Amino acid sequence: MVTSNREPGKLMIIARPNHSSSWRANLYALLAISVPSLGAAIGFTALGAWPILPFAGLELLALAGALYYVNWKLQYRHVITLSEDSVQIEKGHYHPKQCWRFARQRTGLSIIPQRHPWESPELAVHDSRESVGIGEFLSPADARELITLLRGELRVDSASPRQGRSF
């Protein structure tokens, strides 16, 4: 998903993975699975088959852990801020963990076309010293939207996948 916010002298683009379910919806799904599972486990425990209860609890704990991990991974985002004199890229989950700053006049966008129609093109913002990949988690449609936003702001360098250009 790509969103943008333009203010005078500044463009902020936020790229983040698509997700179909919120954390609250995941908790409701976990609750819907937990009630019958724990109900059956408690019933079998009452009949004397007590080893079922810890395994049911471990199963639900593993499911809760998996749902939390997936939700955490989907909070990852790239924030690209283009001002009049600089381009700043921040990457992180809930707050920036990595940050790069480039001089706007010396910054370009590299687009390496996808190898297969289902893949997204590879995008990188670069200057003469460093290159930073952006939007690797985007769908092809979202990647095209990001390219459209950045084409109006940065010079574009394209390379074919066979040439493999490095910056």
Disulfide bonds with the S-S distance in Angstrom:
none
